[in-house]
Amino acid sequence: MAEATRRAAVPAQDRGSAPGSAPGPAPGPAPQAPAGLKDQGSAPGPAPQAPARLNSALWALPPVAVLALVFLYPLALVVQQSLSPENGGGAFDAYASVFASQSFREALGTTVWLAVGATAGCLVLGFTLALIIAFVPFPGARAVAKFIDVFLSFPSFLITLALLFVYGTVGMANGLVTDLTGVAEGPFHFLTTPWGVLLAEITYFTPFVMRPLLAAFSQLDTAQLEVAAGLGARPARIVRQVILPEALPALAAGGSLVLVMCLNEFGIVLFTGAKDVTTLPMLIYGKAILESDYAAACVVAVVNIAISVGLFGLYRVVGKRAGA
């Protein structure tokens, strides 16, 4: 009976050792439970995320399919037609023929200088007008800012048509001059020249620069302007050292958008009636509709797309580095 009582008092871990001997070494770690039992009740691991990713992929399939059908498939057809023309020939024969033509080189040069000139004009004019609207108090400033938002919805040919009513051959300006002087025709004939196209593009695309600038100016801390003015800085210095650095990302965004849109502008050139102004979109129209040369039209279209996508990619890189 005493021996049984003594054995019951010994801890379970010391059972099996000889009576009166020293306790054995400390037991090792407890046996690990199977992985399936150990994880019960804990936070889910990576495995349960697979159904969520699968559901996301399934939800993304419809818009991707629509995008591929509506945009990517026609674009692929354009590229295929440029590489394998219906009239036969090698894969790059159409490219070699187009690149060697004088009309393509002139259209490319005209497109680039019109886009760059219009972008520069929009940046200067848009920055000036946005400064006046944002920082020069005058009655109706808020209404003008709202009108800019409405102006963005106007089609480009509508602005060109308005310029034709004012500066066209039989427009208001020429009519006023002929009525006052009695001459046969007025002096304004620039709308059918590259300068007329440039004026129309600057007029139409300037609000696309003003909109992001006005948004940036609304976030500007006016205390900085008050401190600069209190220290005796003149308005030109305040604009150069305080406002302009804050407006650079907005200028980059608006300018890059205008540049890409000017490269692809078709309605303004068509409605001005500038017969001597041939841009890449006008060349595509002429090759496809007037000459029925679809292979050449597709080649020019591929070049136009490549330039636009390249400029957009460059804007993304510069925008990230500038923190835009």
SENUNU-132591 format. One record per residue (C-alpha): residue number from 1; residue in one letter; chain; x, y, z. Coordinates in Angstrom, 1 decimal, m for minus. Each point is the difference from the previous one (the first is absolute). Example, Ala and Ser with C-alpha at 12.3 -4.5 7.8 and 13.67 -1.06 7.14 Angstrom:
2
pt k=1&r=A&c=A&c1=12.3&c2=m4.5&c3=7.8
pt k=2&r=S&c=A&c1=1.4&c2=3.4&c3=m0.7
This chain:
324
pt k=1&r=M&c=A&c1=0.0&c2=0.0&c3=0.0
pt k=2&r=A&c=A&c1=2.8&c2=2.4&c3=0.8
pt k=3&r=E&c=A&c1=1.8&c2=m0.9&c3=m3.2
pt k=4&r=A&c=A&c1=m3.2&c2=0.8&c3=m2.0
pt k=5&r=T&c=A&c1=m0.3&c2=3.3&c3=1.8
pt k=6&r=R&c=A&c1=3.6&c2=0.9&c3=m0.8
pt k=7&r=R&c=A&c1=m0.4&c2=m0.8&c3=m3.7
pt k=8&r=A&c=A&c1=m3.1&c2=2.1&c3=m0.3
pt k=9&r=A&c=A&c1=1.8&c2=3.0&c3=1.4
pt k=10&r=V&c=A&c1=2.8&c2=m0.2&c3=m2.6
pt k=11&r=P&c=A&c1=m0.6&c2=2.1&c3=m3.0
pt k=12&r=A&c=A&c1=m1.1&c2=m1.8&c3=m3.1
pt k=13&r=Q&c=A&c1=3.2&c2=1.1&c3=m1.9
pt k=14&r=D&c=A&c1=2.1&c2=m1.8&c3=2.7
pt k=15&r=R&c=A&c1=m1.8&c2=m3.2&c3=m0.1
pt k=16&r=G&c=A&c1=2.0&c2=m2.9&c3=m1.3
pt k=17&r=S&c=A&c1=3.2&c2=1.2&c3=1.7
pt k=18&r=A&c=A&c1=1.5&c2=m2.0&c3=2.7
pt k=19&r=P&c=A&c1=m1.1&c2=0.7&c3=3.5
pt k=20&r=G&c=A&c1=2.3&c2=2.3&c3=1.8
pt k=21&r=S&c=A&c1=2.0&c2=1.0&c3=m3.2
pt k=22&r=A&c=A&c1=0.4&c2=3.5&c3=m1.2
pt k=23&r=P&c=A&c1=m2.6&c2=1.4&c3=m2.3
pt k=24&r=G&c=A&c1=0.8&c2=m0.5&c3=m3.6
pt k=25&r=P&c=A&c1=0.8&c2=2.7&c3=m2.5
pt k=26&r=A&c=A&c1=m2.7&c2=2.6&c3=m0.8
pt k=27&r=P&c=A&c1=m2.4&c2=m1.3&c3=m2.6
pt k=28&r=G&c=A&c1=0.3&c2=1.3&c3=m3.6
pt k=29&r=P&c=A&c1=m2.6&c2=2.1&c3=m1.7
pt k=30&r=A&c=A&c1=m3.4&c2=m1.3&c3=m0.2
pt k=31&r=P&c=A&c1=m0.9&c2=m1.9&c3=m3.1
pt k=32&r=Q&c=A&c1=m1.2&c2=2.3&c3=m2.8
pt k=33&r=A&c=A&c1=m3.6&c2=m0.3&c3=m1.1
pt k=34&r=P&c=A&c1=m0.6&c2=m0.7&c3=m3.6
pt k=35&r=A&c=A&c1=m0.1&c2=3.0&c3=m2.3
pt k=36&r=G&c=A&c1=m3.6&c2=m0.3&c3=m0.7
pt k=37&r=L&c=A&c1=m1.0&c2=m0.1&c3=3.7
pt k=38&r=K&c=A&c1=2.5&c2=2.7&c3=1.0
pt k=39&r=D&c=A&c1=m1.4&c2=2.7&c3=m2.4
pt k=40&r=Q&c=A&c1=m3.6&c2=m0.5&c3=1.1
pt k=41&r=G&c=A&c1=m1.3&c2=3.2&c3=1.4
pt k=42&r=S&c=A&c1=3.0&c2=2.1&c3=m1.1
pt k=43&r=A&c=A&c1=0.0&c2=2.7&c3=m2.8
pt k=44&r=P&c=A&c1=m0.4&c2=m1.4&c3=m3.5
pt k=45&r=G&c=A&c1=3.2&c2=m0.6&c3=m1.9
pt k=46&r=P&c=A&c1=0.7&c2=0.7&c3=m3.7
pt k=47&r=A&c=A&c1=m2.1&c2=m2.9&c3=m1.2
pt k=48&r=P&c=A&c1=m3.4&c2=1.6&c3=0.7
pt k=49&r=Q&c=A&c1=1.1&c2=3.0&c3=m2.2
pt k=50&r=A&c=A&c1=m0.1&c2=m2.1&c3=m3.1
pt k=51&r=P&c=A&c1=m3.8&c2=0.1&c3=m0.3
pt k=52&r=A&c=A&c1=0.0&c2=3.8&c3=0.4
pt k=53&r=R&c=A&c1=2.5&c2=0.4&c3=m2.8
pt k=54&r=L&c=A&c1=m2.0&c2=m2.3&c3=m2.1
pt k=55&r=N&c=A&c1=m3.1&c2=2.0&c3=0.6
pt k=56&r=S&c=A&c1=1.9&c2=3.2&c3=m0.9
pt k=57&r=A&c=A&c1=1.2&c2=m1.5&c3=m3.2
pt k=58&r=L&c=A&c1=m3.5&c2=m1.1&c3=m0.9
pt k=59&r=W&c=A&c1=m1.4&c2=3.5&c3=0.6
pt k=60&r=A&c=A&c1=2.8&c2=1.4&c3=m2.2
pt k=61&r=L&c=A&c1=m0.7&c2=m2.2&c3=m2.9
pt k=62&r=P&c=A&c1=m3.1&c2=1.8&c3=m1.4
pt k=63&r=P&c=A&c1=1.5&c2=3.5&c3=m0.2
pt k=64&r=V&c=A&c1=3.3&c2=m1.5&c3=m1.4
pt k=65&r=A&c=A&c1=m2.0&c2=m1.9&c3=m2.6
pt k=66&r=V&c=A&c1=m2.0&c2=3.1&c3=m1.0
pt k=67&r=L&c=A&c1=3.2&c2=2.0&c3=m0.2
pt k=68&r=A&c=A&c1=1.7&c2=m2.6&c3=m2.2
pt k=69&r=L&c=A&c1=m3.0&c2=m0.3&c3=m2.3
pt k=70&r=V&c=A&c1=m0.7&c2=3.7&c3=m0.4
pt k=71&r=F&c=A&c1=3.6&c2=1.4&c3=0.0
pt k=72&r=L&c=A&c1=2.8&c2=m2.5&c3=m0.1
pt k=73&r=Y&c=A&c1=m1.5&c2=m2.1&c3=m2.8
pt k=74&r=P&c=A&c1=m0.5&c2=2.9&c3=m2.4
pt k=75&r=L&c=A&c1=3.5&c2=1.2&c3=0.9
pt k=76&r=A&c=A&c1=1.4&c2=m3.4&c3=m0.7
pt k=77&r=L&c=A&c1=m1.7&c2=0.0&c3=m3.4
pt k=78&r=V&c=A&c1=1.6&c2=3.3&c3=m0.8
pt k=79&r=V&c=A&c1=3.5&c2=m1.3&c3=0.9
pt k=80&r=Q&c=A&c1=m0.7&c2=m3.2&c3=m2.0
pt k=81&r=Q&c=A&c1=m1.1&c2=1.9&c3=m3.0
pt k=82&r=S&c=A&c1=3.2&c2=2.2&c3=0.1
pt k=83&r=L&c=A&c1=2.2&c2=m3.1&c3=0.1
pt k=84&r=S&c=A&c1=m2.0&c2=m2.2&c3=m2.5
pt k=85&r=P&c=A&c1=m1.6&c2=2.2&c3=m2.6
pt k=86&r=E&c=A&c1=m2.8&c2=m1.5&c3=m2.1
pt k=87&r=N&c=A&c1=1.8&c2=0.9&c3=m3.2
pt k=88&r=G&c=A&c1=2.9&c2=m2.3&c3=0.9
pt k=89&r=G&c=A&c1=3.7&c2=0.8&c3=0.7
pt k=90&r=G&c=A&c1=2.3&c2=m0.4&c3=2.9
pt k=91&r=A&c=A&c1=m0.8&c2=0.7&c3=3.6
pt k=92&r=F&c=A&c1=1.7&c2=3.4&c3=0.1
pt k=93&r=D&c=A&c1=m0.4&c2=1.1&c3=m3.6
pt k=94&r=A&c=A&c1=m2.9&c2=2.3&c3=1.0
pt k=95&r=Y&c=A&c1=2.1&c2=1.6&c3=2.7
pt k=96&r=A&c=A&c1=3.0&c2=0.5&c3=m2.4
pt k=97&r=S&c=A&c1=m2.3&c2=1.6&c3=m2.6
pt k=98&r=V&c=A&c1=m1.7&c2=2.3&c3=2.5
pt k=99&r=F&c=A&c1=3.2&c2=1.1&c3=1.7
pt k=100&r=A&c=A&c1=1.6&c2=0.7&c3=m3.3
pt k=101&r=S&c=A&c1=m2.9&c2=2.3&c3=m1.2
pt k=102&r=Q&c=A&c1=0.3&c2=3.7&c3=0.2
pt k=103&r=S&c=A&c1=m3.6&c2=0.4&c3=1.1
pt k=104&r=F&c=A&c1=0.6&c2=m2.0&c3=3.2
pt k=105&r=R&c=A&c1=3.1&c2=1.9&c3=1.0
pt k=106&r=E&c=A&c1=m1.8&c2=3.3&c3=m0.5
pt k=107&r=A&c=A&c1=m3.0&c2=m1.1&c3=1.9
pt k=108&r=L&c=A&c1=2.1&c2=m1.3&c3=2.8
pt k=109&r=G&c=A&c1=1.9&c2=3.3&c3=0.2
pt k=110&r=T&c=A&c1=m3.2&c2=2.1&c3=m0.2
pt k=111&r=T&c=A&c1=m1.6&c2=m2.1&c3=2.7
pt k=112&r=V&c=A&c1=2.9&c2=0.3&c3=2.4
pt k=113&r=W&c=A&c1=0.5&c2=3.7&c3=m0.3
pt k=114&r=L&c=A&c1=m3.7&c2=0.8&c3=0.2
pt k=115&r=A&c=A&c1=m0.3&c2=m2.2&c3=3.2
pt k=116&r=V&c=A&c1=3.0&c2=1.5&c3=1.6
pt k=117&r=G&c=A&c1=m0.9&c2=3.6&c3=m0.9
pt k=118&r=A&c=A&c1=m3.6&c2=m0.5&c3=1.2
pt k=119&r=T&c=A&c1=1.2&c2=m1.6&c3=3.2
pt k=120&r=A&c=A&c1=2.4&c2=2.9&c3=0.7
pt k=121&r=G&c=A&c1=m2.7&c2=2.6&c3=m0.8
pt k=122&r=C&c=A&c1=m2.6&c2=m1.8&c3=2.2
pt k=123&r=L&c=A&c1=2.5&c2=m0.2&c3=2.9
pt k=124&r=V&c=A&c1=0.8&c2=3.8&c3=m0.1
pt k=125&r=L&c=A&c1=m3.6&c2=1.1&c3=m0.6
pt k=126&r=G&c=A&c1=m1.5&c2=m2.5&c3=2.4
pt k=127&r=F&c=A&c1=2.4&c2=0.9&c3=2.8
pt k=128&r=T&c=A&c1=m0.6&c2=3.7&c3=m0.4
pt k=129&r=L&c=A&c1=m3.8&c2=m0.4&c3=m0.1
pt k=130&r=A&c=A&c1=0.0&c2=m2.4&c3=3.0
pt k=131&r=L&c=A&c1=2.1&c2=2.5&c3=2.0
pt k=132&r=I&c=A&c1=m2.5&c2=2.8&c3=m0.7
pt k=133&r=I&c=A&c1=m3.0&c2=m2.1&c3=0.8
pt k=134&r=A&c=A&c1=1.5&c2=m1.4&c3=3.2
pt k=135&r=F&c=A&c1=1.8&c2=3.0&c3=1.5
pt k=136&r=V&c=A&c1=m1.4&c2=3.1&c3=m1.6
pt k=137&r=P&c=A&c1=m3.4&c2=0.8&c3=1.6
pt k=138&r=F&c=A&c1=m2.6&c2=1.1&c3=m2.5
pt k=139&r=P&c=A&c1=m3.7&c2=m0.4&c3=m0.3
pt k=140&r=G&c=A&c1=m1.0&c2=m3.3&c3=m1.7
pt k=141&r=A&c=A&c1=3.3&c2=m1.8&c3=0.7
pt k=142&r=R&c=A&c1=m1.9&c2=m3.0&c3=1.3
pt k=143&r=A&c=A&c1=m2.3&c2=m0.1&c3=m2.9
pt k=144&r=V&c=A&c1=2.9&c2=0.1&c3=m2.4
pt k=145&r=A&c=A&c1=1.6&c2=m2.9&c3=1.8
pt k=146&r=K&c=A&c1=m3.2&c2=m2.0&c3=m0.4
pt k=147&r=F&c=A&c1=m0.3&c2=0.9&c3=m3.6
pt k=148&r=I&c=A&c1=3.4&c2=m1.6&c3=m0.6
pt k=149&r=D&c=A&c1=m1.4&c2=m3.3&c3=1.2
pt k=150&r=V&c=A&c1=m2.9&c2=0.4&c3=m2.5
pt k=151&r=F&c=A&c1=2.5&c2=1.0&c3=m2.8
pt k=152&r=L&c=A&c1=1.8&c2=m3.4&c3=0.4
pt k=153&r=S&c=A&c1=m3.1&c2=m1.8&c3=m1.3
pt k=154&r=F&c=A&c1=m0.2&c2=2.0&c3=m3.3
pt k=155&r=P&c=A&c1=1.1&c2=m1.8&c3=m3.1
pt k=156&r=S&c=A&c1=3.1&c2=1.4&c3=m1.7
pt k=157&r=F&c=A&c1=m1.8&c2=0.7&c3=m3.3
pt k=158&r=L&c=A&c1=m2.4&c2=2.3&c3=1.8
pt k=159&r=I&c=A&c1=2.8&c2=2.3&c3=1.0
pt k=160&r=T&c=A&c1=1.4&c2=m0.1&c3=m3.5
pt k=161&r=L&c=A&c1=m3.4&c2=0.9&c3=m1.4
pt k=162&r=A&c=A&c1=m0.2&c2=3.0&c3=2.3
pt k=163&r=L&c=A&c1=3.4&c2=1.2&c3=m1.1
pt k=164&r=L&c=A&c1=m1.2&c2=m0.3&c3=m3.6
pt k=165&r=F&c=A&c1=m3.0&c2=2.2&c3=0.7
pt k=166&r=V&c=A&c1=2.4&c2=2.6&c3=1.4
pt k=167&r=Y&c=A&c1=3.1&c2=m0.2&c3=m2.1
pt k=168&r=G&c=A&c1=m1.1&c2=m2.0&c3=m3.1
pt k=169&r=T&c=A&c1=0.0&c2=1.3&c3=m3.5
pt k=170&r=V&c=A&c1=m3.6&c2=1.2&c3=0.4
pt k=171&r=G&c=A&c1=0.2&c2=0.3&c3=3.7
pt k=172&r=M&c=A&c1=m0.8&c2=3.0&c3=2.2
pt k=173&r=A&c=A&c1=3.5&c2=1.5&c3=0.1
pt k=174&r=N&c=A&c1=0.3&c2=0.0&c3=m3.8
pt k=175&r=G&c=A&c1=m3.6&c2=1.2&c3=m0.4
pt k=176&r=L&c=A&c1=0.7&c2=2.9&c3=2.3
pt k=177&r=V&c=A&c1=3.2&c2=1.0&c3=m1.9
pt k=178&r=T&c=A&c1=m1.8&c2=m0.2&c3=m3.4
pt k=179&r=D&c=A&c1=m2.9&c2=2.1&c3=1.3
pt k=180&r=L&c=A&c1=2.2&c2=2.7&c3=1.3
pt k=181&r=T&c=A&c1=2.6&c2=0.2&c3=m2.8
pt k=182&r=G&c=A&c1=m2.0&c2=m1.2&c3=m3.0
pt k=183&r=V&c=A&c1=2.7&c2=m2.5&c3=m1.1
pt k=184&r=A&c=A&c1=m1.0&c2=m3.2&c3=m1.7
pt k=185&r=E&c=A&c1=1.2&c2=m2.3&c3=2.7
pt k=186&r=G&c=A&c1=1.3&c2=0.2&c3=3.6
pt k=187&r=P&c=A&c1=3.6&c2=m0.6&c3=1.1
pt k=188&r=F&c=A&c1=m0.6&c2=m3.0&c3=2.3
pt k=189&r=H&c=A&c1=0.8&c2=m3.2&c3=m1.8
pt k=190&r=F&c=A&c1=2.3&c2=m1.7&c3=2.5
pt k=191&r=L&c=A&c1=m2.4&c2=m2.7&c3=1.2
pt k=192&r=T&c=A&c1=0.8&c2=m2.1&c3=m3.1
pt k=193&r=T&c=A&c1=3.7&c2=0.1&c3=0.8
pt k=194&r=P&c=A&c1=2.0&c2=m1.9&c3=2.7
pt k=195&r=W&c=A&c1=m0.3&c2=3.1&c3=2.2
pt k=196&r=G&c=A&c1=m3.8&c2=m0.2&c3=m0.1
pt k=197&r=V&c=A&c1=0.2&c2=m3.7&c3=1.1
pt k=198&r=L&c=A&c1=2.4&c2=1.0&c3=2.8
pt k=199&r=L&c=A&c1=m2.3&c2=2.8&c3=1.2
pt k=200&r=A&c=A&c1=m3.0&c2=m2.4&c3=0.0
pt k=201&r=E&c=A&c1=1.8&c2=m2.7&c3=1.9
pt k=202&r=I&c=A&c1=1.3&c2=2.5&c3=2.6
pt k=203&r=T&c=A&c1=m3.5&c2=1.4&c3=0.4
pt k=204&r=Y&c=A&c1=m1.6&c2=m3.4&c3=0.5
pt k=205&r=F&c=A&c1=2.7&c2=m1.7&c3=2.1
pt k=206&r=T&c=A&c1=0.9&c2=2.8&c3=2.4
pt k=207&r=P&c=A&c1=m2.8&c2=m0.9&c3=2.5
pt k=208&r=F&c=A&c1=1.5&c2=m3.5&c3=0.2
pt k=209&r=V&c=A&c1=3.1&c2=1.7&c3=1.6
pt k=210&r=M&c=A&c1=m2.1&c2=2.4&c3=2.1
pt k=211&r=R&c=A&c1=m2.1&c2=m2.7&c3=1.7
pt k=212&r=P&c=A&c1=2.9&c2=m1.8&c3=1.9
pt k=213&r=L&c=A&c1=1.7&c2=3.4&c3=0.6
pt k=214&r=L&c=A&c1=m3.1&c2=1.4&c3=1.8
pt k=215&r=A&c=A&c1=m0.3&c2=m3.2&c3=2.0
pt k=216&r=A&c=A&c1=3.7&c2=0.4&c3=1.1
pt k=217&r=F&c=A&c1=m0.4&c2=3.7&c3=0.8
pt k=218&r=S&c=A&c1=m3.0&c2=m0.8&c3=2.2
pt k=219&r=Q&c=A&c1=2.3&c2=m2.2&c3=2.1
pt k=220&r=L&c=A&c1=2.7&c2=2.6&c3=0.4
pt k=221&r=D&c=A&c1=0.5&c2=1.4&c3=3.5
pt k=222&r=T&c=A&c1=m0.8&c2=3.7&c3=m0.3
pt k=223&r=A&c=A&c1=2.1&c2=0.7&c3=3.1
pt k=224&r=Q&c=A&c1=3.1&c2=m0.5&c3=m2.1
pt k=225&r=L&c=A&c1=m1.2&c2=2.7&c3=m2.4
pt k=226&r=E&c=A&c1=m0.8&c2=2.3&c3=2.9
pt k=227&r=V&c=A&c1=3.4&c2=m0.5&c3=1.6
pt k=228&r=A&c=A&c1=1.8&c2=0.5&c3=m3.3
pt k=229&r=A&c=A&c1=m1.9&c2=3.2&c3=m0.7
pt k=230&r=G&c=A&c1=0.6&c2=1.2&c3=3.6
pt k=231&r=L&c=A&c1=3.8&c2=m0.5&c3=m0.5
pt k=232&r=G&c=A&c1=m0.2&c2=2.3&c3=m3.0
pt k=233&r=A&c=A&c1=0.0&c2=m2.5&c3=m2.9
pt k=234&r=R&c=A&c1=m1.5&c2=1.3&c3=m3.2
pt k=235&r=P&c=A&c1=m2.8&c2=m1.9&c3=m1.8
pt k=236&r=A&c=A&c1=2.4&c2=m1.3&c3=m2.7
pt k=237&r=R&c=A&c1=2.3&c2=m1.4&c3=2.7
pt k=238&r=I&c=A&c1=m2.9&c2=m1.6&c3=1.9
pt k=239&r=V&c=A&c1=m1.2&c2=m1.7&c3=m3.2
pt k=240&r=R&c=A&c1=3.5&c2=m1.2&c3=m0.9
pt k=241&r=Q&c=A&c1=1.1&c2=m1.2&c3=3.4
pt k=242&r=V&c=A&c1=m3.2&c2=m1.0&c3=1.9
pt k=243&r=I&c=A&c1=m2.8&c2=m0.7&c3=m2.5
pt k=244&r=L&c=A&c1=1.9&c2=m1.5&c3=m2.9
pt k=245&r=P&c=A&c1=1.8&c2=m2.8&c3=1.9
pt k=246&r=E&c=A&c1=m3.4&c2=m1.1&c3=1.4
pt k=247&r=A&c=A&c1=m1.6&c2=0.1&c3=m3.5
pt k=248&r=L&c=A&c1=2.7&c2=m2.1&c3=m1.8
pt k=249&r=P&c=A&c1=m1.7&c2=m3.4&c3=0.5
pt k=250&r=A&c=A&c1=m3.3&c2=1.5&c3=m1.3
pt k=251&r=L&c=A&c1=1.8&c2=1.6&c3=m2.9
pt k=252&r=A&c=A&c1=1.6&c2=m3.3&c3=m0.8
pt k=253&r=A&c=A&c1=m3.3&c2=m1.8&c3=0.1
pt k=254&r=G&c=A&c1=m1.9&c2=2.5&c3=m2.1
pt k=255&r=G&c=A&c1=2.8&c2=0.5&c3=m2.5
pt k=256&r=S&c=A&c1=0.5&c2=m3.7&c3=m0.6
pt k=257&r=L&c=A&c1=m3.7&c2=m0.4&c3=m0.5
pt k=258&r=V&c=A&c1=m0.1&c2=2.8&c3=m2.5
pt k=259&r=L&c=A&c1=3.0&c2=m1.3&c3=m1.9
pt k=260&r=V&c=A&c1=m1.5&c2=m3.5&c3=m0.4
pt k=261&r=M&c=A&c1=m3.4&c2=1.5&c3=m1.1
pt k=262&r=C&c=A&c1=1.6&c2=2.4&c3=m2.5
pt k=263&r=L&c=A&c1=1.9&c2=m2.9&c3=m1.6
pt k=264&r=N&c=A&c1=m3.3&c2=m1.8&c3=m0.6
pt k=265&r=E&c=A&c1=m2.1&c2=3.0&c3=m0.9
pt k=266&r=F&c=A&c1=m2.1&c2=m0.4&c3=m3.1
pt k=267&r=G&c=A&c1=m3.1&c2=2.2&c3=0.2
pt k=268&r=I&c=A&c1=1.8&c2=3.4&c3=0.4
pt k=269&r=V&c=A&c1=2.2&c2=m0.6&c3=m3.1
pt k=270&r=L&c=A&c1=m3.0&c2=m1.2&c3=m2.0
pt k=271&r=F&c=A&c1=m2.4&c2=2.9&c3=0.9
pt k=272&r=T&c=A&c1=2.5&c2=2.8&c3=m0.5
pt k=273&r=G&c=A&c1=0.2&c2=m1.1&c3=m3.7
pt k=274&r=A&c=A&c1=3.8&c2=0.2&c3=0.1
pt k=275&r=K&c=A&c1=0.7&c2=m2.0&c3=m3.2
pt k=276&r=D&c=A&c1=3.8&c2=0.5&c3=0.3
pt k=277&r=V&c=A&c1=0.1&c2=m1.3&c3=3.6
pt k=278&r=T&c=A&c1=0.3&c2=m3.8&c3=0.1
pt k=279&r=T&c=A&c1=0.5&c2=m1.6&c3=3.4
pt k=280&r=L&c=A&c1=0.3&c2=m3.7&c3=0.7
pt k=281&r=P&c=A&c1=m3.8&c2=m0.4&c3=0.7
pt k=282&r=M&c=A&c1=m0.8&c2=1.8&c3=m3.3
pt k=283&r=L&c=A&c1=2.5&c2=m2.2&c3=m1.8
pt k=284&r=I&c=A&c1=m1.7&c2=m3.1&c3=1.4
pt k=285&r=Y&c=A&c1=m3.4&c2=1.4&c3=m1.2
pt k=286&r=G&c=A&c1=1.4&c2=0.7&c3=m3.5
pt k=287&r=K&c=A&c1=1.6&c2=m3.3&c3=m0.4
pt k=288&r=A&c=A&c1=m2.9&c2=m2.0&c3=1.3
pt k=289&r=I&c=A&c1=m3.0&c2=1.9&c3=m1.4
pt k=290&r=L&c=A&c1=1.2&c2=1.9&c3=m3.0
pt k=291&r=E&c=A&c1=2.7&c2=m2.4&c3=m1.4
pt k=292&r=S&c=A&c1=m1.3&c2=m3.3&c3=1.5
pt k=293&r=D&c=A&c1=3.6&c2=m0.9&c3=0.9
pt k=294&r=Y&c=A&c1=m0.8&c2=m1.7&c3=3.3
pt k=295&r=A&c=A&c1=3.4&c2=m1.5&c3=0.5
pt k=296&r=A&c=A&c1=1.7&c2=3.5&c3=m0.1
pt k=297&r=A&c=A&c1=m2.8&c2=1.4&c3=2.2
pt k=298&r=C&c=A&c1=0.6&c2=m2.8&c3=2.6
pt k=299&r=V&c=A&c1=3.8&c2=0.7&c3=0.0
pt k=300&r=V&c=A&c1=m0.6&c2=3.7&c3=0.7
pt k=301&r=A&c=A&c1=m2.5&c2=m1.0&c3=2.7
pt k=302&r=V&c=A&c1=2.5&c2=m2.3&c3=1.7
pt k=303&r=V&c=A&c1=2.6&c2=2.8&c3=m0.1
pt k=304&r=N&c=A&c1=m2.5&c2=2.4&c3=1.5
pt k=305&r=I&c=A&c1=m1.0&c2=m2.4&c3=2.7
pt k=306&r=A&c=A&c1=3.7&c2=m0.8&c3=0.9
pt k=307&r=I&c=A&c1=0.8&c2=3.8&c3=0.4
pt k=308&r=S&c=A&c1=m3.1&c2=0.5&c3=2.2
pt k=309&r=V&c=A&c1=0.7&c2=m3.0&c3=2.2
pt k=310&r=G&c=A&c1=3.7&c2=0.9&c3=0.3
pt k=311&r=L&c=A&c1=m0.8&c2=3.6&c3=1.1
pt k=312&r=F&c=A&c1=m2.5&c2=m1.3&c3=2.5
pt k=313&r=G&c=A&c1=2.6&c2=m2.4&c3=1.4
pt k=314&r=L&c=A&c1=2.5&c2=2.8&c3=0.2
pt k=315&r=Y&c=A&c1=m2.5&c2=2.1&c3=1.9
pt k=316&r=R&c=A&c1=m0.6&c2=m2.8&c3=2.5
pt k=317&r=V&c=A&c1=3.7&c2=m0.3&c3=0.7
pt k=318&r=V&c=A&c1=0.5&c2=3.8&c3=0.3
pt k=319&r=G&c=A&c1=m3.1&c2=0.3&c3=2.1
pt k=320&r=K&c=A&c1=1.1&c2=m2.6&c3=2.5
pt k=321&r=R&c=A&c1=3.4&c2=1.5&c3=0.4
pt k=322&r=A&c=A&c1=m1.5&c2=3.5&c3=0.5
pt k=323&r=G&c=A&c1=m2.5&c2=m1.4&c3=2.5
pt k=324&r=A&c=A&c1=m3.0&c2=1.0&c3=m2.2
